[in-house]
Amino acid sequence: MESKIDELKNRLAEVSDLRSAAAVLGWDQATYMPTGGGEARGRQLATLERLAHEKFTHPTIGRMLVDLRSHERNLPYDSDDAALIRITQRDYERAVKVPSSFVAKFSAHAAMTYEAWVKARPANDFAAIRPMLEKTLDYSRELANYFPGYDHIADPLIDFADYGMKAATVSALFAELRKQLVPLVQAIVAQPVADESCIRQNFPEAQQLAFGSEVVKQLGYDFERGRQDRTPHPFCATFSLGDVRITTRVRENDLGDALFSTIHEAGHAMYEQGIRMELEATPLAHGTSSGVHESQSRLWENVVGRGRGFWQYFYPKLQAAFPSQFGNVPLDTFYRAINKVERSLIRTDADEVTYNLHVMIRFDLELQLLEGKLSVRDLPEAWQARYKSDLGIAAPDDRDGVLQDVHWYGGQIGGVFQGYTLGNILSAQFYEAATKACPEISSKIPQGEFATLHAWLKENIYQHGSKFTANEIVKRATGKDLTIEPYIRYLRTKYGELYRLG
């Protein structure tokens, strides 16, 4: 059986290599590729995705898995080999339902749509990209329909990213969370608005990037196994466990944009860098779900990075980096500025309290699109209506409306956004468990010591990759199933103090 395990690993490594090569091309497209390379890049990505899919769904792998399943039953559930067989079987059964020709076709379309979006958003030209988005919707429905028997057409798409979740489960969770969030938002916005002028000054790009790099290096991001580059929409890209890259964007009139997106993407990257090297080049060598992955970016960005203790350590360093901007600004003024709560248009700029309302709008619109209750033609109008009803504001144009997020223009419609809110919920649950296990974390952060928290996360989450499902990771790490209680407790405590709520 060991020789069969080794043979399976060799075949899976070839699949991993092809997907990594595609990831390199995708990263290059979003960072350095000249605009003239778009058409060829779409073809190249389609070829690599098709080859990876064909190799993974080859009948030989299916036969090997049949032979190995009996072996798996004799192994401890949490052993690497048992997990490899179990997760590969799950992924194989899913992959063989989708034709390789469709994988290539959708991949090429996504690459071309991304190129069109890069031009359409700054031009505020939804009409130009609408036909491509309509095709994306058709492809997304076709993908879902390769998995008949679902309760909702979005279920297979959600399951790809957050295994075990369904549209009904997510909707119920969101409804429960919404009941808690809306009154909190209303109570906060009734208070005097925090002054954020201190972070809206001029901050030279090079200095912002240098400061952000120093911050994430101290948090634990390993630049010997990573790097940072510029892109229109920040992301993290993993080519191997020894090459995990982050990207950011910089606005010279907004300190928070680059800084917090850098911390956010470093959170994703530290998860990937923390996976045990023994899992390299297998289906276990990545985060277990979008929700758990997002929990790490949001934990570092918000729970830690927007916390008072964090800035007790880093604020003197920020003042030294930008003396003319912050030399006379008290820490409390800065702390309130970076935690300002307001009804806003842009999801990625939204504060912790309103952020999930942005996600819920997108999730609901995705369901309506997939159900056929909403057409792509009417999407901008529906977007504006939801922002007016949910947040009491409306974008002046599509640039900051329906065009603002890259996700629908570089991938599928459906199963995309729920992970962000799941991540927010889990960020508080994981952090609460970490500080319960290691109470010294709270006192170490103001001293600039993040290794204790990083070590707990690596031990309980990172090292396992996708050996365990999200539900299993949450239960193992926290002793409980996913719950919104720690998250609501965190928000009420932090923002109750900030806004002096009764």
C-alpha positions, 0 to 999 in steps of 0.5 A: 500500500505504501507504494500505491500511496507514493504513486498517488502522490506522484500523480497528484504532484503533477496536477499540483504543478500544473495548477501552480503554473496556472497560478503564476500566470494568473498572478502575473496577469494581475500584476505585471502583464502588459494589456496586450497579453490578455487574449493569449493569457486566457488561452494559456490558462485554459490549457493548463486548467484543462491538462490539470483537470484531465490528469486529476480525473484520469481513470487510473487515479480513480482505480488507485483510490478504490484500492486505497479506500480499504487501506484508509479504514485501517489507518487513524482518522487523523493520519496524513495518509488517511486524510490524503485518501479521504480528501482526494476521493472527495475532490475526485468524485466532484471533479469527474462530474465536470468535463475538462472541455468546460473547465478550459472554456470557463477558465479562458472566459474568466481570464478575458472577463478580468481583462475587460473588468480592469478597463470597464471599472475605471471607465464606469462602463458596465454596458461594455462588460455586461455580455461577458457577465451574462456568459459568466452567469450561464457558465455558473449555472452550467457548473452547478447543474453538473451536480444534480440533486441540490436543494438550491442551484447555489449549493454546489457552488457554495460547497466548492469553497465552504464544504458542507454549507448550503444556501439555506444554511448560510441564509439562516446564519446571515439572518441571525447575524443581521438581527444583531448587527442592524441595531448595533449599526443604528446605535453607533451611527447615531453618535458623533462621527469619528474624525478620520482626517489624520489618515486622509492626508498625503502618504507617499507610496514608497513609505506606505509599502515599506511600513506595511512590509515591516508590520507583516514581517513582525506578525510572522509573514516570511519574506524568504518564502514570499513577496509583495506587489501592486495590483488593482484588487489585493489578493494572496497567491500560493505557488508552493508552500515555499512561495506564497505571495501577497499583493496590495494597492496604494492610495496616497490619500488614505493610509488605511487602504494599503496598510490593512489590505497588506495585513489582510493578505498576510493573514491568508499567506501566513496560513499557507506558509504554516502548512506542514511541508509534508503535505506539499503538492497534495490536495491537503496543501491549502486552507480547508475552506474560504471561511476558515481562510478568511478568518485568518486574514480578518483576525490579523487585520481587524481583531489584532491590527485594528486593536488598541494593543497593536497600536500601543506598540506600532503607533510610535513607529508610524509616527517616526515613519510619518512625523509631519502627518502624525507627530501631533496626533494622539494615539486615541485620535488615530485609534478612533479614526481607523475604527470609524463606523459609517454607512459606506459604499465600498466593501473592502473599505467598510468597517467591521460593524457594517462590513457583513451587510455588504456581503449579505447584499452580494450573497442575496444578489447572487442567489437571485441571479442564479435563480433567474429572478434577476437579470444581469441587465437589471443588476446595477439597479438592484444593487442600488436598491439594496444599498439604499434599503440596507445602508441608506446610501447609493453609489453615484455610478457603477464604478463604486457600485456593481463594478467594485468587486473583481469576483464576478469578473474573474470567476463564477457567480455564486459561492464567492462571498459567504466566506467573508462573513463566515471568516469574520465570525470565526476570527473572533471564535478562534481569537477567543479560544487562543486567548483562553489557551494562552492568556498572555497573548493580550499582554504580549501584543502591546509589547510587539510580540506576536509569536505566541498567537502565531504559534497557537494558530499554526498548531491548531489551524495552519499546519493541518492544511485541508486535512480536516473539514472546516467544521472539524477544524473549528471543533478541534481548535475551539471545542465548539461548533461555529457560533456567532456569539464570540463575534457579537461579544467582540463587536459589542465590547470594542465598539461599545467602548469606542462609541460609549454605548449603554 
